[in-house]
Amino acid sequence: MKQIGTFPTPYGVRIPVFEPADPNDPDNVTFTADGFAMIAGVFDPSDRAKFVEAARRAGGRIDISILRDMGGHVPTPKQQLAHPGDAVYPTIPADTIPIENWVDLGMDQRRWCDRADALMEIIGHNLRENLDKDRTQPAIPPDLYGLGISMMLTGVLEHLAESEIECLEAAAFYALSCHETWRSAGIAWLRPVRNSWFRQWVHARPDYRRFAGYSRQNFESLPSWICGGGE
């Protein structure tokens, strides 16, 4: 099979996509059995290998409900996003803070996997520029600066006007927003995968761990595992 791109799974990883088996149906792309198991949330490679072998023996015709027995999540979990009440965006002074740049950055990305990369880049840049550089004046307290980043992030999320969380990346960022209802929804989505997919995702992103650590100082309900810690 010829790989033609990648597909974002709901669990923070991308899998290979191959050209369609039927050239007359270009929208019907092909995944490997291992990739399909990852879409379903099977984290353990040995369990995915078992699914691959079962699919091979069945000639591709297999009851996907067996993925639940392998730790998968069928269908993909979702968390509703309740209306948060008072918006944060109007309280951000646009004449001195580049909130519109953040909003444009978030809204320009159609897929959450790409949006997460863009947000992580700007958050990491701001943390390093404003907290790590040598200064002739007292540094901004990290927890206070982290609250400012949370406000900027919340302003972006408010513009997306999403009604539910459908993937790990979205859950990870809603979990660090200023709205308690959104934080609760993000944590609820992540909790079942906190020791698998999310742990893998967060350990690969030091800027997120740092931001989450500051956020825990502002939002006491955030669990330690949100920034890569244990239970």
N, C-alpha and C positions, 0 to 999 in steps of 0.2 A: 504494500500500500504506500501511496505517496502522501507525505504529510503536507497539509496546506495551511496550517495555522495552529492556534491553541484555543482552548475553550475554558473559561473560568468556572470552576466548580463552586458550590456554595460554601466551601470550607477553606478558602484562602489559598488554594493552589490551582494551577492551570495544567490542563492535560492536552496531549497532542490530538489534533483533528486531522482526519485523512480524507482524501477525495472520495466522493460518493461511489458506492458500488454500482449504482445506475447513473450513467452519464447524462441521461435525460431528465434527471431530478437533482439539479445542483444544490438544492436546499437540504437534501437528505444526506448530511455528512456522516462519516463513520468514526466510531470510537473503538478502542480496544476493550476487551472485557475488563481488564485491570482499570482502565480509565472510567468505565461505566460504574465499577464498584466504588471508585473515588467520588464520583458524582453523587452516589448514594450515601457517602459518608463513612465507608468502611476504612478505618484508619490502619489497622494492623496489616502489614504486608503479607503475613502468612495467611490471614483470612482472605485477603484479596486473591492470593495464589489458589486457595481452595475454590473460590468462585470461578476463577479462570478455568480451572480444570473441570469443574462441574459444567460450565458453559461449553467447553470443548466436547465433553462426552455427550452432551445433549444436542450438539449441533447448533448451538446458538439459541435453541428454544428452551428457556428455563424460567421457572417461576421466580420473579424478582423478590418475592416475599422472603426467600431464604437469606436475603441481604440483612434483614432484621436480626436473624440469628447470628450474624457475623459482626454485629455492632453498628450496622448501617441505620440510616434514618429514611424511611420511605413512608409517606412523601417527605419532601424537604421541609424542615421545621420553619415556622413563621411566627413572628410576634407582632401583634397589633401595636401601633403607635397612637396613643391617646393624645388629644389636643393638649398641648402643654400649658395653656393659659397665657399669661403675659409673655410677649415676645421679647427676646434679648436684642435682636437686631436694631430696633429703633433707639435703643439706649447707647449704642456705640457711636461716639463722635466721629462721623465720617470725614470731617474737615481736618482731623489730626491723625486718624488711624486708617490704614488702607483696607478697610473692610470690603470695599467693592472688588478689589483685586482678589481677595480670598473667595468671595462669592462667585466671581467669574471663573476662577480656577476650579471650583467644585462643580459648577453647573456645566462647564465645557466638556466634562468627562461623562460619557454615556454609561460606561460600565463601572460598577463599584470597585472592581480590582484596580482600574486605572485611576479612579478618583482617590482611592486610598493611597496609592503611590504619590499622587500630586500633593495631597494633604500632608503626608508624612514628610515630603521634601521641604515644604514651606515651614512646617512646625519645627523640624530639626534645624533648619537654617536659623530661624528666629531664636531658638534656645541657645545655639552656639554664639550667635552675634550679640545677644543681649545678656547672657549670663556667664559666658566663658572668657570673653575678651578682658584684657587688663583695662582697668578703669582708674581715672583720677578722682572719681566720685564714688560714693557707696553703691554697691551693686543692689539691684532690685531683689528683694527676697524671693527665692524660687517659688514658694507657694503662691505668692501674690502674682508673679509673672505667669505661673501656670493657670491661675484663674482667668487672667487676660486671654490666654490662648484658648481656654474653654469657651469664653464668650465669643471669640472670633469663629471658632468651630461651630458653635451653636447658631450663629448668624448664617453660616453656610447651610447647615442642616435645615433651618427654617425655610430657606428659599427652595429647597428640594421638594417640600410639601409631600413627603412620602407618607403612606398610610400604614405600612408594615415593614418589618425587617425580614429579609429573605436570605441573607448571606453573612458570613463571618465578618468581613470587612466593615459592613454597615453596622453590625452589632458592636464591634470594637470601638467605633467612633461615637455612636449614640451613647455608649456606656460612659463616655467622658464629657458629655454635654452638660450644660447648666440646668437642664430641666430634669427634675427628679423622676418624673414618669418615663422619660426617655432613657435615663440611666438604668432604671429598673427593667425596662424592656430589653435593653442591650445585654445586661447581665443575665437575664432569664434565657435569652437565646444562646449565649455562650456557655452557660453553666454545664450542660450535658457534654460539651466537648472541651471543657477547660483543661483536662489532663491529656488531651490528644491533639486534635487539630489546632486549638487555640494556643496551647503551650508551644507547639512547633512554630506557629505564626509569630507569636510575641517574642520568642527567643531569637528570631531572625531580625528583629526590629528594635535595636537599642534606643532609638529616639522615641518610639512609642512607649517603651518601658519607663523611660525617664519622665515623659509627660504624664503617664499614668501614676507614677509615684508622687508627683506634685499634686495631681488631682485627688489622690487619697488624703492629702492633708487638708483639702478643701471640702471634700464630700466623704464623710466618715462611713457611709454605707458601702463604699466600694470595697470589695474583697481583696485580700493580698495577692490572689492569683492574677488579678487584672494587670499587674505590672511584672509578672513572671515569678512571683513568690509562690510559696506552698499554700495549703489550705488555710 
